[in-house]
């Protein structure tokens, strides 16, 4: 299917060019018809690299195998003329930092009402537990970027587990440590924080944004369909 610039209206181009979220439009064979600047930045593509009528493997060979999973989902969108949402964890951006993003993929119709492909919008994944909802808290975006902190990598990993109420026994099993070692490390963390109970621990973590940090080795490249 050859690309016809008239398939995408000027109004649509204007809206997507100014859209804060990464967006792209692809044809029925998963070749690009359009990509906004935010999507280029997410995929770490230089601004001048041509993308029209090219597949991702042609412009980002290092991501070829991984994004075949997206193409399979695009086929479902086209066949059923329905939208899907994917949780995609991958190394994104110029820093090549692994992070989870949600890709909402919709059928895309030209100005004549003909289905010509798909349109996708990506956004950072926000996490929100039922307990946080009940407590009136807002969703948060997790990050692997460490803030300026006095804690070691291992201590930050332990803080992550304990903040999310994983028991000492379970943490010991996951990290292959003795229960006593985990208990001693937790006491050391509390001492650094200057806290004496779980309430003080949670308050310290939240005030310093440590509740948004997830150890990057816990994230692996994946594509998951969101129910």
C-alpha positions in Angstrom: 0.0 0.0 0.0 1.6 3.2 -1.1 1.5 6.2 1.2 -0.9 9.0 0.2 -0.3 12.2 2.2 -4.0 12.9 1.9 -4.7 9.8 4.1 -3.9 12.0 7.1 -5.6 15.3 7.4 -3.8 18.5 8.1 -5.9 18.8 11.3 -4.7 15.4 12.5 -1.1 16.3 11.8 -1.4 19.6 13.6 -2.9 17.9 16.7 -0.3 15.1 16.8 2.6 17.5 16.1 1.6 19.4 19.3 0.6 16.3 21.3 2.8 15.9 24.5 2.6 12.1 24.2 4.5 10.0 21.7 2.2 9.1 18.7 2.6 7.3 15.4 0.4 6.1 12.5 1.2 2.9 10.7 -0.3 1.2 7.7 -1.8 -2.3 7.6 1.7 -3.8 7.1 3.1 -2.0 10.1 5.0 0.6 8.0 5.1 4.1 9.3 3.0 6.8 7.8 3.6 9.4 10.5 5.5 9.9 13.7 5.5 12.9 16.0 8.6 14.4 17.7 7.7 12.9 21.1 7.7 9.4 19.5 11.0 10.0 17.8 12.5 11.0 21.2 11.0 7.9 22.9 12.6 5.7 20.2 15.7 7.8 20.1 15.5 8.6 16.4 17.2 11.7 15.1 14.8 14.3 13.8 15.9 14.1 10.2 15.7 10.3 9.8 12.9 9.5 7.2 10.3 7.0 8.5 7.6 7.1 5.8 6.8 3.7 4.4 9.5 2.0 6.5 9.1 -0.6 9.2 10.7 -0.3 12.6 13.3 -2.9 11.7 14.6 -0.6 8.9 15.0 2.5 11.2 15.8 0.7 14.5 17.3 -2.7 13.6 18.2 -3.3 17.3 14.5 -3.4 18.2 13.4 -5.6 15.3 12.7 -8.8 17.2 11.1 -7.1 20.1 8.6 -5.0 18.2 7.3 -7.9 16.1 5.0 -8.4 19.1 3.4 -5.0 18.5 2.8 -5.9 14.8 0.9 -9.0 15.9 -1.4 -6.9 18.0 -1.8 -4.4 15.2 -3.2 -7.2 13.1 -5.8 -7.8 15.7 -6.8 -4.1 15.8 -7.2 -4.1 12.1 -9.1 -7.4 11.8 -11.5 -6.6 14.6 -11.5 -2.8 14.2 -11.0 -2.5 18.0 -8.5 -0.9 20.3 -5.9 -2.6 22.4 -3.6 -1.4 25.2 -0.1 -2.9 25.7 2.2 -2.6 28.6 5.6 -2.4 27.0 8.8 -2.5 29.0 11.9 -1.6 27.0 15.0 0.6 26.8 13.6 3.9 25.6 14.9 7.4 25.1 18.4 8.8 24.5 19.5 7.4 27.8 18.4 3.9 26.7 16.8 3.5 30.1 14.5 0.6 30.7 11.0 1.7 31.6 7.4 0.6 31.3 5.1 2.4 28.9 1.5 1.9 27.9 0.8 1.9 24.2 -2.8 2.4 23.2 -3.4 1.2 19.6 -6.5 2.2 17.7 -7.8 1.6 14.2 -7.0 4.5 11.9 -9.3 5.7 9.1 -8.6 8.1 6.3 -10.8 11.0 5.5 -13.0 8.8 3.3 -13.7 6.4 6.2 -11.4 3.7 4.9 -9.4 1.7 7.4 -5.8 2.2 6.4 -3.9 1.1 9.5 -3.4 1.9 13.2 -2.6 4.9 15.4 -0.7 4.5 18.6 -0.2 6.7 21.6 2.4 6.0 24.3 2.5 7.2 27.8 4.5 6.5 30.9 2.9 3.7 33.0 1.5 5.0 36.3 1.1 2.6 39.2 -1.8 2.7 41.6 -2.8 0.1 44.2 -6.3 -0.3 45.6 -5.0 0.7 49.0 -3.5 4.0 47.6 -6.9 4.7 46.0 -8.7 4.2 49.3 -6.2 6.5 51.0 -6.9 9.2 48.4 -3.4 9.1 46.9 -2.5 9.8 43.3 -1.0 7.4 40.8 2.8 7.6 40.5 5.3 6.9 37.7 8.1 4.5 38.7 11.7 5.3 37.7 15.0 3.5 37.7 16.9 6.8 38.0 18.3 7.0 41.5 18.0 10.3 43.4 20.9 11.7 45.4 20.9 9.5 48.4 23.1 8.1 51.1 21.8 4.5 50.5 23.6 1.8 48.6 22.1 -0.1 45.7 21.3 -3.1 47.9 19.7 -0.8 50.6 17.5 0.9 47.9 16.4 -2.6 46.8 15.5 -3.5 50.3 13.7 -0.1 50.7 11.7 -1.0 47.6 10.6 -4.3 48.9 9.8 -3.2 52.4 7.9 -0.1 51.3 5.7 -2.4 49.2 5.0 -4.5 52.3 7.0 -7.6 51.2 7.8 -9.6 54.4 11.3 -10.1 55.7 11.0 -13.8 55.0 10.0 -13.3 51.4 12.8 -10.7 50.9 15.3 -13.2 52.3 14.1 -15.8 49.8 14.2 -13.4 46.8 17.7 -12.1 47.6 19.0 -15.5 48.8 20.0 -14.0 52.2 19.4 -15.2 55.7 16.6 -13.8 57.7 19.1 -12.4 60.2 21.0 -10.6 57.5 17.9 -9.0 56.1 16.8 -7.9 59.6 20.3 -6.4 60.3 20.2 -4.5 57.0 16.7 -3.2 57.7 17.9 -1.9 61.1 20.8 -0.2 59.4 18.4 1.5 57.0 16.2 2.7 59.8 19.2 4.1 61.6 20.3 6.0 58.5 16.8 7.4 58.2 16.5 8.2 61.8 13.1 6.4 62.1 11.9 3.9 64.7 8.7 2.4 63.2 6.9 1.5 59.9 5.0 4.8 59.9 8.2 6.8 60.1 9.8 4.6 57.4 7.0 5.2 54.9 6.9 8.9 55.6 10.7 9.2 55.0 10.5 7.2 51.8 7.5 9.2 50.4 8.9 12.6 51.3 12.2 11.8 49.4 10.6 10.2 46.4 12.1 6.8 47.1 8.7 5.2 46.7 9.0 5.9 43.0 12.3 4.1 42.5 12.4 0.5 41.2 15.7 -1.4 40.8 16.3 -1.6 37.1 17.2 -5.3 37.3 13.6 -6.1 38.3 12.5 -4.8 34.9 12.8 -7.0 31.8 11.9 -6.3 28.2 8.4 -7.5 27.6 5.0 -6.8 25.8 1.9 -7.6 27.8 -1.7 -7.2 26.7 -3.7 -5.1 29.2 -7.1 -6.6 30.0 
